[in-house]
Amino acid sequence: MFNSTKPFITETMIILSVLKIFLAFSIVLGNGLIIMAFVVDKNLRLRNNFFFLNLAIADFFVGAICIPLYIPYEMKNKWIFGRELCLFWLVIDYLLCTASVYSIVLISYDRYQLVCNAISYRIKQTSISRTVTYMGAAWVLAFLVHGPAILNGKKEKDDTECRHQLIFSANYIIITSILEFLIPTILVTYFNCCIYWNLQRRSSRVKNNSIPIPNSPSPVKGDSTTCAFISKMCLPKLDEELPSSMKKMRKKSLFASLKTQGEDEMTSVELSSLSHSNSVPVDFTAQQYKFLRDRKVATSLAIILGAFVFCWAPYILFTIIRSISQNDVDDPWYTFTFWLQWFNSFLNPFLYPLCHKRFRNAFMKIFCKKKLTASLRSSLSS
């Protein structure tokens, strides 16, 4: 990749290398937390969360394998690990980066199904085998984009060089760019647009009073019983949206039963024998709650798409330009975009999983297990 015949190490390069080592460590730590969360918390093992696990695995090994092997290569301007490890590094690097992209597509597709096809999504929610099939297909397709070409292509004559021999083939670069960037971008954009249009239609129904909105809260006091309609899918994380007064109420009985009304899937939740000292405002409907949840989904998807395009588009553009111009001279801007592509693996854990309440609860189990156990025992005894 680099044409300098004499390796050089400057103060600037040392600083940059330290930053790159920190980047690799951060990628491993952030994505490692996501993987560990699945190990310690069974509540995370839902269909949609498995796609986040798939993304975390790909990004984890980017930080654990790809970057650590590349830093010495960049510092010394030569590959020092031998021909076999070079071939392994090339295959793994392209595989992991492409698998990360395809995992983002799977996450977007899953969120699209949740918002736009809620009933069929719930039916398929328990099908873990289908989810695993999608995940496996993403890895197989990711390997097929670059793997065969790397393994069967011409090898570098110079053992101190380690690069894909087809990076200067314009036809190859354009085809692979379509497969690993353009098509995924179009798909994720399409899913985002469908979710946005779905929310717009539902927002119009709310404004036209198609969804009844109470004029004032309806407090429930004493030993009376009330029923509120909420989305069953979000029942485990209901406390994310409830007011603090609801979170503090004591419940002696809580049961859920599935109820379907038209196109909307509803769950009837009965809260009985409430504490005399608490009042519960019931000022939301299932449609409103689902609308708020889906709006958060749309926002998170838009952020994921924006980060993906920001990190990948410059690299793809520079790669195409280099392949067409046959320019073998190292360009600092190309190097920057090369690292920017890896930087996406650092961003991914923070875009959704680390900000998700269920994941945060899992991290509490990891870091504050004793404190959490004591707190749970105290609440149960009271």
N, C-alpha and C positions, 0 to 999 in steps of 0.2 A: 504493500500500500504506500510506503514511503520510499522516496528515491534517494535520500541522502546516504552517502557512502560511509560517513563517519557518525557514529552515535554521539549525541550531545545531551547533556543534562544541565539545565539552567535552573536558577532559583524559581523562575516562573513555572517551569515544568514540574518541579518538586511540589510546589503549592497546588498545581492542577492535579497532580497524581494523588495527593492527600485528599483533595475534594472528591476525586473519582473513587478512591477507596471508601470514603465516607458514603458516597452514593450507593456503592455495592452493599455496604453494611446496612444502610437504611432500607434498601429493597428487600434484603433477606429478612430483616427484623419486621418490617411492616407486613409482608406477605406471610412470613412465618407465624405471626399472630393470628392471621385469618385461618391458616391451616390448623394451628393448635386449638383455636376456638371450636372447630368441628370435632376435635378429639374429646374435649372436656364437656361440651354442651350438646346433648342429643336434640334439644329443641331447635337447633340450627339446621338439622338434617332434613330440610324440605327441598322440594324440587327446584325452586328458584334459587335457593342458596347454594346448591351444588354447582351451578354455573359460576358463581363467585369463587368457589373452591377451585374449579378448573382454571380460572384466570389467575388465582393466587399461586397455584402450582407452577404454571408457566413463568410467571414473573419472578417467583422465588429462585428458580434455577438460572434465570438471567443474571440475577445478582450473585448467585453462588458459583456459577461456572463461567459464563460468557465474559463478564467484566473482569474478574480476577485474572483470567488468562490473557486478556487483551492489554491490560495496563503495562506489563513488562514489554510487550511487543511494541507498544507506542513509545515507551521511554527509550528503549534501545534501538529503535528503528530496524529491528530484525526479530524473526521468530526463533525462539531458543528451545522449544519443546519437542522438536522432531516432526517428521512428516505425518506419522499416524495420528498424533494428538492434534495436529493442524486440521486434518480431515475431520476428526471427531468434533473439534471446536466449530468448524464451519457448518456442519450438518446441524449440530445442537443449536447454534446461534440462530440460524434461519428458521429452524423448526419451532423454537420457543417463541420467537417474536411473532411468527405467523399464527401460532396457536393462541397467543395472547389476543391477537386481533379477532380471530374467529370466536373466541370466548366472549368478547364484547358484543359480537353479533348475536350470540346465543342469549346473552343477558337481555339485550334489546328486544329480541323476539319473544322471550318469556314475559317481559313487562308489557309488550304489545298484547299478548294473549290475555294477560291478567285484566287489562283495562278494557279491551274491545270485545273479548269473547269470554266473559267471566264464568258463565255456566259451564261451557265445555272445558275451560281451564281447570275448574274445580274437579270435574270428573277425571281429568288426566293427572291431577295433582299427586295422587297416590302412586302413580306409575313411575317408580324409580328406575326400572329397567329401560324405559323410554328415554329418561334423562341421561343415563349412562351411555346409551347408544348414541345420542347426540354428542356427548362429550368425546366418545371414542372417534366418531366421524370427524370431529373438528381436528383431532390430532393426526388422523390419517391424511386428511386433505392438506393440512399444514405441511406434512412431510412431502407429499407429492408435488408441492409447488416448487421446491428447490432440491429436495433430497436426491432424487435420481440423477439430476444434472450434475450435482457436486460429486457424487460417487462414481459416475461413469464418464465425467468430463476429463479434459486434459489436466495433468498434474503440473504444479510449478516445478521448473527445473532447478531453481534455487531454493534450497531448504530453509534459507533465512526469510523467505517470503511466504505468507499465508493469506491467500485471498481467492475468492471465487473467480475462476478463469472466464466465466461468461458475463462478468460485470460490464464488459465493454462491447457486448453484443446488444445492439439497439433493439432488435426484434425480441430477444429473450427478456430484456429488462422491461420493455413495454408490456409483454404478456404477463410477466410475474407481477408487475405493478398493478395491472388490472385485477389480477386474482387476489392479491394480498392487501390492496388499498382501495381501488376504485369501487369494486363490487361490494365489499364490506361497508364502505362509506355510503353508497347508495341505499343499501338495505337498512342500515341504522337510521339514515335520514328518513326513509319511507316509514319505518316503525314510529319514529318520533312524530312525523306529520299526521299519521293515522291517530295516534294518541291525542295530539293537539286538536284535531278536528272533532274527535269524540268528546273531548272536554268542552269544546266550544258549543256543541249541540246541547249538552247537558246543562251548561251554564245558561243558555237561552231558556231552557225549560224552567230553571230555577227562577229566572227573572220574570217569566210569564206565569209564575205561581203554579206551574205544573206540579212542583214539589211543595207540599204544604210546609210553611215555616211558622211556628207559633209566634204570637206577638210578644209574649212574655214568658219567662221561665215558669215551670210548674213545680213548685216545691213539694216534696213528699216527706211528711214528718211522721213521727210515732211509729206504730206497728203496722201501718198500712202497706199495701203491696202495689207495686207498679210494674208495668212492662215497657221496655224501650226496645226499638228495633235498631239493630246494628249489623254491620257486615260480619258474617261468621269468619271469613278469612282473616280478618284483622282482630278477632276476639283475643288472641293471646297478647297482643300489643295494644289493647284498648286504652291503657293508661297513658299512652302518648298524647291522646287528644282530650282526655277528660279533664275537667277543672279540678283544682286541688281539693275542693270540698267533697268531690266524688271519690277521690283516691283515699280519703281518710275514713270513709264510712265503713261501718262494721256490717258484715253480711253473715247471716246464719244459714242461708240457703241460696244457691246459685245454680240454675240449670239452663241449658241451651237446647232449643229445638229448631230444626230447619223448617223454614216456611218460604214458599215461592210465590211472588206476586208479579205476574206479567213477565217482563224481561229481567227484573231485578231479583237477585237472590238475597233473601232476608233471613235473619235469625232472630227469634223471639227470646229475649232474655228476661227472666223474672227475678227481681230482687225483692226478697220478702223479709219480714221481721227486722226492719232497719232499726238502728239505734235511735232512741228518743232524742238524743242530743244532736243529731245530724239532719240536715235537709239536703235533698238531691235535686238540682235543677235538671229537668228533662227537656232540653231545648234544642235537640237535634234529631234528625231523622236518619235512617240508614242511607238514603240517597245522598244526603249532605255529607255524611261521614265518608262514604265511598268516594265522593267527588273530591274531598280534601285529600284523601289518601292517594288517589290517582293523580292529582295535581302535583303531589310530591314526587311521584314516580316519574312524571313527565319532566320535572325540573332536574332530577338526578340523571335521567337519560340525556337531556340536553347538555349537561355538564360533561358527562362521559364522552359524548360525541365531539364536543368542542375540544376537549383535551386530546382525544385521539387524532383529530385532524391537525391540531396545532403541533403535535409532536411528530407526526408521520409525513405530512404533506411536504415540508421542506426537504426531507431526506429523499423522498420519492422523486421530487422535482430535480434535485441535484444529480441523482443517480441517472435519470434519463438524459439530462444534459451532458453528463460525462460520457455516457455510452454513445451518444450521437456524435459528439465532438472528438471522441477517442483521446480525451485529455487524461494522461496518466500522471500528471503533476499533482502532488498533494495540495489541496486548497483548504485553508483554515476554516472557511465557511462550510465546506463539505464535512470536515471533521466535526464541526459544531453540530451540524444536522445529524450526523451519525450518532453522537452522544445524546442528542435530543430524542432520538427514537428510543433509546434505552431509558431515558428519563421518564417515559410514559409508564414503565414498569414500577417506578417509584410513586407516581401519582395515583395509579389505579386503586390501591388499598384505601386511600383517603377519600376517593370520590363517592363511595357509597358504603362499603362494609364497615369501616371504622366509624362512620357517622350514624350507623343503624343501631337502634336501641337494643335489639337482640344480640348483636355482636358486642356492644358495650357491656351488656350483662355477662356475656361469656368471658370478656376480658376481666371483669370483676372477679369471676370465679378463678381465673388464672392467678391474678396478682393479689387479691384480697380474700382468699378462700377462707381463712380462719375468721376474719372479721365478718364476712358474709354469713358464715355458719352460725356464729354467735348471735348475729342480728335476727336470723331466721328463727332460732330457738327462742329468743326473747319475744318475738311477735307471736309465735305459736302458743307460748305459755300464757300470754295476755289474752 
